[in-house]
Structures are given as C-alpha cells and as structure tokens.
Amino acid sequence: MKTINVVAAIIKKDTKIFATARGYGEFKGRWEFPGGKIEANEDPKTALLREIKEELDIDINIHEHFIDISYTYPKFHLNMQCFICSLKDKEPILLEHEQALWLDASNLDSVNWLEADKPIVEKLKQYLH
C-alpha cells in the first residue's frame, strides 16, 4: 500500500480555526485542514508554506507542532504532520477548495470531516478552551 506524507495548517485567528472543503477528487466536499504532500527532500515546514501559498494564495506564520496523524484509507496510508499557524496579512483565497469556514470549539463538529482529520478536531476542542 502506498504511503503519502503530508502537512496540514491549523490556521488560527482569535478563537477560530480555518477549515476547507475539498474541491476535487475522491473526497470532494469533505472537510479538512489545508495543506498537502511533502515533496522529496523537502522540509515539512517548507512544504507547508508552499502548499498554503498554492492552495490559498496567502503567507502564514508557523507557530508550533500540534499533532501527528497516521491513518489508513482503503487505497493509501496517510502520515500527516499538523502545525498551529496564523495569517501573515490577507485573508485566504480559495484556489483548490470549494468552500471554507472559520469554526470555533462550539461548531467544529458542524462539518463532515475526513477521517484522518477527526482526531485533530477532538484535540482542538481542548486546545481552544
């Protein structure tokens, strides 16, 4: 089974977290934290900065490592490193996602998260309180 190594940005603004709905592929319409694949010989933080620029046309500050996720989907295994981040200047522009929301601890469960993102959501509920 193929293993995919990815990074995800948990973009925080005040008490809210930025969530995105996939705009393409097998998981279209499901919710996730933005990010993407780590390229060969690429540092995870460099990959995260690149992916967020590609997906949302923004620059972010990476503050701290939050959680590592290991999850096996039917067709691949996912290793995901997640980081708490903040916006540097402007609001995100959706280039690859079909929808986005700023969610707080009380409504994190209001969207249909991808399975690998669910443990992140559970940890965020504690983190945001």
N, CA, C and O of each residue as an XYZ file, in Angstrom:
516
protein
N       0.841     -1.189      0.000
C       0.000      0.000      0.000
C       0.885      1.251      0.000
O       1.896      1.321      0.699
N       0.480      2.216     -0.790
C       1.230      3.456     -0.914
C       1.077      4.303      0.352
O      -0.009      4.390      0.924
N       2.191      4.931      0.783
C       2.170      5.855      1.911
C       2.361      7.272      1.387
O       3.257      7.529      0.584
N       1.518      8.185      1.843
C       1.605      9.584      1.457
C       1.929     10.409      2.701
O       1.245     10.306      3.720
N       2.971     11.223      2.612
C       3.381     12.095      3.707
C       2.930     13.517      3.396
O       3.291     14.089      2.368
N       2.134     14.076      4.303
C       1.577     15.404      4.078
C       1.749     16.284      5.311
O       2.083     15.814      6.399
N       1.510     17.575      5.102
C       1.487     18.560      6.181
C       0.149     19.273      6.131
O      -0.474     19.378      5.074
N      -0.291     19.763      7.293
C      -1.553     20.500      7.358
C      -1.392     21.710      8.253
O      -0.705     21.672      9.274
N      -2.048     22.794      7.841
C      -2.025     24.040      8.612
C      -3.322     24.182      9.388
O      -4.410     24.164      8.814
N      -3.193     24.320     10.690
C      -4.336     24.648     11.535
C      -4.233     26.157     11.735
O      -3.580     26.635     12.663
N      -4.892     26.894     10.842
C      -4.778     28.348     10.833
C      -5.750     28.915     11.863
O      -6.965     28.742     11.763
N      -5.185     29.589     12.847
C      -5.963     30.105     13.980
C      -6.050     31.623     13.910
O      -5.057     32.309     13.667
N      -7.257     32.131     14.128
C      -7.468     33.584     14.219
C      -8.384     33.811     15.410
O      -9.555     33.430     15.382
N      -7.854     34.429     16.450
C      -8.578     34.588     17.716
C      -8.948     33.203     18.249
O      -8.058     32.411     18.558
N     -10.238     32.897     18.362
C     -10.641     31.574     18.872
C     -11.182     30.681     17.752
O     -11.818     29.662     18.020
N     -10.931     31.063     16.511
C     -11.467     30.302     15.386
C     -10.360     29.627     14.583
O      -9.215     30.077     14.552
N     -10.748     28.522     13.931
C      -9.851     27.716     13.108
C     -10.400     27.687     11.685
O     -11.609     27.579     11.479
N      -9.501     27.784     10.706
C      -9.887     27.789      9.292
C     -10.008     26.359      8.778
O      -9.062     25.578      8.873
N     -11.162     26.023      8.241
C     -11.418     24.686      7.686
C     -11.811     24.822      6.219
O     -12.443     25.802      5.826
N     -11.434     23.832      5.413
C     -11.721     23.881      3.988
C     -12.388     22.599      3.512
O     -12.134     21.518      4.043
N     -13.246     22.734      2.501
C     -13.894     21.575      1.871
C     -13.188     21.311      0.546
O     -13.004     22.217     -0.266
N     -12.797     20.065      0.343
C     -12.075     19.694     -0.877
C     -12.913     20.000     -2.113
O     -14.125     19.783     -2.131
N     -12.253     20.503     -3.132
C     -12.952     20.877     -4.350
C     -12.794     19.887     -5.485
O     -13.274     20.136     -6.591
N     -12.126     18.759     -5.232
C     -11.851     17.814     -6.316
C     -11.580     16.425     -5.740
O     -11.385     16.266     -4.535
N     -11.570     15.426     -6.620
C     -11.107     14.086     -6.267
C     -12.097     13.251     -5.481
O     -13.263     13.607     -5.310
N     -11.588     12.134     -5.013
C     -12.382     11.125     -4.313
C     -13.086     11.679     -3.073
O     -14.179     11.231     -2.730
N     -12.474     12.638     -2.410
C     -13.028     13.177     -1.160
C     -13.649     14.561     -1.345
O     -13.754     15.323     -0.384
N     -14.059     14.890     -2.563
C     -14.668     16.195     -2.872
C     -15.822     16.477     -1.908
O     -16.683     15.628     -1.675
N     -15.816     17.695     -1.352
C     -16.881     18.104     -0.442
C     -16.648     17.764      1.017
O     -17.337     18.291      1.891
N     -15.683     16.889      1.298
C     -15.354     16.562      2.686
C     -14.407     17.633      3.234
O     -13.653     18.252      2.484
N     -14.460     17.838      4.546
C     -13.713     18.917      5.184
C     -12.358     18.462      5.703
O     -12.187     17.325      6.142
N     -11.402     19.380      5.639
C     -10.022     19.082      6.043
C      -9.333     20.380      6.452
O      -9.874     21.475      6.297
N      -8.128     20.217      6.976
C      -7.264     21.355      7.224
C      -6.380     21.498      5.994
O      -5.871     20.496      5.493
N      -6.183     22.718      5.493
C      -5.433     22.876      4.243
C      -3.976     22.460      4.394
O      -3.401     22.520      5.481
N      -3.400     22.040      3.280
C      -2.017     21.584      3.243
C      -1.827     20.674      2.054
O      -2.579     20.748      1.082
N      -0.829     19.819      2.125
C      -0.604     18.908      1.002
C       0.640     18.079      1.172
O       1.230     18.000      2.250
N       1.024     17.456      0.059
C       2.126     16.496      0.059
C       3.480     17.163      0.268
O       3.752     18.264     -0.212
N       4.312     16.440      1.009
C       5.711     16.836      1.183
C       6.475     16.246      0.003
O       6.431     15.037     -0.224
N       7.173     17.094     -0.749
C       7.946     16.610     -1.887
C       9.244     15.969     -1.408
O       9.671     16.184     -0.273
N       9.868     15.182     -2.279
C      11.120     14.504     -1.947
C      12.154     15.513     -1.465
O      12.341     16.561     -2.082
N      12.812     15.201     -0.381
C      13.865     16.032      0.219
C      13.382     17.409      0.663
O      14.181     18.341      0.759
N      12.087     17.549      0.935
C      11.539     18.835      1.372
C      11.279     18.801      2.875
O      10.750     17.820      3.397
N      11.648     19.860      3.557
C      11.377     20.018      4.975
C       9.864     20.212      5.157
O       9.242     20.905      4.352
N       9.252     19.610      6.204
C       7.801     19.750      6.385
C       7.308     21.197      6.458
O       6.270     21.522      5.880
N       8.029     22.057      7.150
C       7.583     23.451      7.264
C       7.679     24.182      5.918
O       6.820     24.999      5.587
N       8.717     23.885      5.157
C       8.842     24.460      3.807
C       7.697     23.979      2.928
O       7.125     24.754      2.163
N       7.369     22.704      3.040
C       6.252     22.141      2.272
C       4.941     22.827      2.645
O       4.117     23.124      1.780
N       4.757     23.073      3.932
C       3.513     23.697      4.387
C       3.388     25.127      3.852
O       2.321     25.518      3.380
N       4.444     25.891      3.921
C       4.423     27.256      3.390
C       4.100     27.243      1.893
O       3.303     28.054      1.422
N       4.716     26.327      1.151
C       4.491     26.214     -0.291
C       3.054     25.814     -0.588
O       2.398     26.430     -1.427
N       2.560     24.782      0.097
C       1.204     24.282     -0.161
C       0.138     25.333      0.142
O      -0.818     25.483     -0.619
N       0.295     26.058      1.242
C      -0.699     27.077      1.607
C      -0.674     28.223      0.597
O      -1.721     28.783      0.272
N       0.494     28.570      0.107
C       0.588     29.599     -0.933
C      -0.127     29.120     -2.205
O      -0.851     29.889     -2.837
N       0.077     27.841     -2.580
C      -0.546     27.278     -3.786
C      -2.061     27.161     -3.643
O      -2.792     27.452     -4.589
N      -2.540     26.739     -2.473
C      -3.965     26.470     -2.281
C      -4.784     27.699     -1.917
O      -5.945     27.810     -2.311
N      -4.183     28.631     -1.159
C      -4.946     29.743     -0.593
C      -4.382     31.123     -0.924
O      -4.944     32.142     -0.521
N      -3.268     31.153     -1.661
C      -2.611     32.400     -2.062
C      -2.317     33.318     -0.866
O      -2.499     34.533     -0.940
N      -1.863     32.713      0.227
C      -1.503     33.500      1.412
C      -0.165     33.028      1.974
O       0.314     31.933      1.680
N       0.407     33.894      2.784
C       1.590     33.543      3.564
C       1.133     33.363      5.007
O       0.275     34.097      5.497
N       1.716     32.377      5.675
C       1.350     32.089      7.064
C       2.584     32.107      7.954
O       3.715     31.978      7.484
N       2.341     32.267      9.240
C       3.355     32.065     10.268
C       3.116     30.679     10.854
O       1.986     30.346     11.211
N       4.158     29.876     10.957
C       4.051     28.566     11.591
C       4.536     28.722     13.028
O       5.688     29.083     13.266
N       3.647     28.448     13.989
C       3.973     28.693     15.394
C       4.475     27.466     16.144
O       5.492     27.529     16.835
N       3.758     26.343     16.007
C       4.150     25.163     16.780
C       3.588     23.896     16.145
O       2.570     23.915     15.454
N       4.286     22.800     16.404
C       3.779     21.488     16.008
C       2.587     21.179     16.902
O       2.634     21.443     18.103
N       1.513     20.620     16.333
C       0.299     20.357     17.112
C       0.055     18.864     17.317
O      -0.167     18.417     18.443
N       0.096     18.089     16.227
C      -0.190     16.653     16.313
C       0.297     15.964     15.038
O       0.339     16.571     13.968
N       0.662     14.694     15.169
C       0.950     13.849     14.010
C      -0.165     12.818     13.907
O      -0.584     12.238     14.908
N      -0.636     12.598     12.687
C      -1.719     11.657     12.430
C      -1.211     10.565     11.500
O      -0.510     10.834     10.526
N      -1.574      9.344     11.815
C      -1.304      8.207     10.938
C      -2.639      7.514     10.715
O      -3.260      7.038     11.665
N      -3.084      7.456      9.456
C      -4.410      6.906      9.172
C      -4.363      6.120      7.868
O      -3.764      6.566      6.889
N      -4.996      4.952      7.856
C      -5.033      4.126      6.658
C      -6.409      4.211      6.006
O      -7.408      3.743      6.552
N      -6.432      4.818      4.825
C      -7.628      4.844      3.977
C      -7.626      3.563      3.150
O      -6.611      2.866      3.122
N      -8.733      3.225      2.472
C      -8.760      1.978      1.692
C      -7.659      1.871      0.631
O      -7.183      0.769      0.357
N      -7.248      2.994      0.028
C      -6.294      2.932     -1.081
C      -4.885      3.412     -0.753
O      -3.978      3.250     -1.568
N      -4.685      4.000      0.429
C      -3.358      4.510      0.787
C      -3.260      4.737      2.291
O      -4.268      4.805      2.995
N      -2.016      4.852      2.767
C      -1.764      5.192      4.167
C      -1.286      6.641      4.216
O      -0.457      7.058      3.407
N      -1.814      7.402      5.167
C      -1.509      8.822      5.294
C      -0.737      9.086      6.576
O      -1.150      8.659      7.654
N       0.393      9.795      6.459
C       1.114     10.347      7.606
C       1.001     11.857      7.493
O       1.433     12.441      6.499
N       0.422     12.495      8.503
C       0.172     13.928      8.435
C       0.756     14.640      9.653
O       0.453     14.290     10.794
N       1.598     15.645      9.396
C       2.143     16.497     10.445
C       1.337     17.798     10.442
O       1.204     18.445      9.403
N       0.802     18.179     11.596
C      -0.069     19.345     11.688
C       0.575     20.420     12.556
O       1.170     20.133     13.595
N       0.440     21.670     12.104
C       1.056     22.795     12.783
C       0.034     23.901     13.032
O      -0.811     24.179     12.181
N       0.117     24.532     14.209
C      -0.685     25.720     14.503
C      -0.042     26.889     13.753
O       1.163     27.123     13.853
N      -0.869     27.614     13.004
C      -0.379     28.710     12.165
C      -1.276     29.935     12.319
O      -2.352     29.866     12.913
N      -0.815     31.046     11.778
C      -1.634     32.257     11.724
C      -1.414     32.934     10.385
O      -0.425     32.684      9.697
N      -2.353     33.796     10.027
C      -2.243     34.559      8.785
C      -1.186     35.641      8.950
O      -1.074     36.243     10.018
N      -0.411     35.891      7.899
C       0.553     36.989      7.945
C      -0.113     38.314      7.636
O       0.137     39.308      8.317
N      -0.961     38.339      6.611
C      -1.548     39.616      6.234
C      -2.988     39.485      5.749
O      -3.909     39.899      6.453
N      -3.200     38.923      4.574
C      -4.542     38.924      3.986
C      -5.312     37.633      4.277
O      -4.754     36.648      4.760
N      -6.604     37.671      3.968
C      -7.480     36.508      4.137
C      -7.227     35.490      3.020
O      -6.823     35.870      1.921
N      -7.460     34.210      3.288
C      -7.255     33.178      2.272
C      -8.186     33.350      1.066
O      -9.317     33.821      1.188
N      -7.673     32.956     -0.091
C      -8.435     32.920     -1.336
C      -8.507     31.451     -1.757
O      -7.473     30.794     -1.879
N      -9.706     30.934     -1.980
C      -9.860     29.515     -2.316
C      -9.487     29.262     -3.772
O     -10.213     29.665     -4.681
N      -8.355     28.593     -3.995
C      -7.904     28.254     -5.337
C      -8.176     26.787     -5.662
O      -8.310     26.433     -6.834
N      -8.260     25.929     -4.645
C      -8.474     24.491     -4.867
C      -9.642     23.932     -4.068
O     -10.071     22.806     -4.319
N     -10.157     24.682     -3.126
C     -11.254     24.204     -2.286
C     -12.572     24.817     -2.732
O     -12.595     25.894     -3.328
N     -13.684     24.117     -2.437
C     -14.987     24.628     -2.874
C     -15.665     25.491     -1.811
O     -16.606     26.225     -2.114
N     -15.194     25.405     -0.575
C     -15.816     26.155      0.500
C     -14.827     26.256      1.660
O     -13.911     25.443      1.780
N     -15.022     27.266      2.512
C     -14.197     27.413      3.710
C     -15.020     28.085      4.794
O     -15.936     28.859      4.515
N     -14.676     27.772      6.038
C     -15.351     28.355      7.196
C     -14.335     28.612      8.297
O     -13.332     27.908      8.411
N     -14.609     29.638      9.110
C     -13.880     29.842     10.358
C     -14.754     29.224     11.448
O     -15.869     29.687     11.690
N     -14.251     28.183     12.099
C     -15.010     27.452     13.112
C     -14.395     27.656     14.493
O     -13.177     27.769     14.633
N     -15.259     27.702     15.516
C     -14.738     27.744     16.882
C     -15.042     26.407     17.564
O     -15.622     25.512     16.949
N     -14.656     26.276     18.817
C     -14.804     24.997     19.530
C     -16.249     24.508     19.535
O     -16.490     23.301     19.526
N     -17.200     25.416     19.549
C     -18.610     25.023     19.641
C     -19.185     24.481     18.339
O     -20.184     23.764     18.362
N     -18.574     24.810     17.205
C     -19.141     24.316     15.948
C     -18.136     23.551     15.079
O     -18.340     23.409     13.873
N     -17.067     23.065     15.682
C     -16.099     22.251     14.935
C     -16.746     20.989     14.351
O     -16.324     20.507     13.300
N     -17.751     20.466     15.017
C     -18.409     19.235     14.542
C     -19.507     19.500     13.513
O     -20.219     18.573     13.127
N     -19.655     20.735     13.065
C     -20.757     21.076     12.165
C     -20.486     20.724     10.707
O     -21.375     20.870      9.868
N     -19.278     20.264     10.389
C     -18.946     19.891      9.012
C     -18.549     18.414      8.953
O     -18.261     17.804      9.982
N     -18.536     17.849      7.756
C     -18.233     16.442      7.541
C     -16.728     16.262      7.307
O     -16.263     16.279      6.167
N     -15.980     16.092      8.395
C     -14.523     15.973      8.343
C     -14.086     14.663      7.697
O     -14.762     13.642      7.821
N     -12.952     14.703      7.009
C     -12.299     13.475      6.569
C     -11.861     12.698      7.807
O     -11.579     13.289      8.849
N     -11.806     11.380      7.690
C     -11.492     10.533      8.855
C     -10.176     10.898      9.522
O     -10.095     10.943     10.749
N      -9.141     11.159      8.721
C      -7.824     11.458      9.297
C      -7.824     12.772     10.074
O      -6.978     12.969     10.947
N      -8.757     13.669      9.770
C      -8.800     14.971     10.437
C      -9.591     14.946     11.749
O      -9.484     15.876     12.549
N     -10.368     13.911     11.972
C     -11.216     13.852     13.168
C     -10.429     13.887     14.482
O     -10.860     14.572     15.409
N      -9.291     13.182     14.609
C      -8.523     13.291     15.865
C      -7.978     14.704     16.094
O      -7.821     15.126     17.240
N      -7.694     15.427     15.025
C      -7.233     16.806     15.141
C      -8.352     17.656     15.736
O      -8.121     18.465     16.634
N      -9.562     17.462     15.225
C     -10.726     18.205     15.705
C     -10.933     17.956     17.195
O     -11.195     18.891     17.951
N     -10.816     16.701     17.618
C     -11.009     16.374     19.032
C      -9.967     17.078     19.903
O     -10.300     17.608     20.963
N      -8.718     17.086     19.463
C      -7.663     17.759     20.238
C      -7.889     19.271     20.236
O      -7.627     19.936     21.239
N      -8.374     19.821     19.115
C      -8.626     21.258     19.023
C      -9.705     21.717     19.995
O      -9.640     22.832     20.512
N     -10.699     20.863     20.250
C     -11.761     21.225     21.194
C     -11.159     21.552     22.557
O     -11.596     22.495     23.217
N     -10.169     20.787     22.979
C      -9.494     21.043     24.252
C      -8.593     22.278     24.141
O      -8.559     23.119     25.040
N      -7.884     22.368     23.051
C      -6.906     23.446     22.827
C      -7.578     24.826     22.800
O      -7.021     25.796     23.313
N      -8.752     24.910     22.213
C      -9.440     26.194     22.039
C     -10.179     26.677     23.288
O     -10.640     27.817     23.333
N     -10.293     25.819     24.293
C     -10.997     26.233     25.507
C     -10.080     26.881     26.499
O     -10.521     27.286     27.574
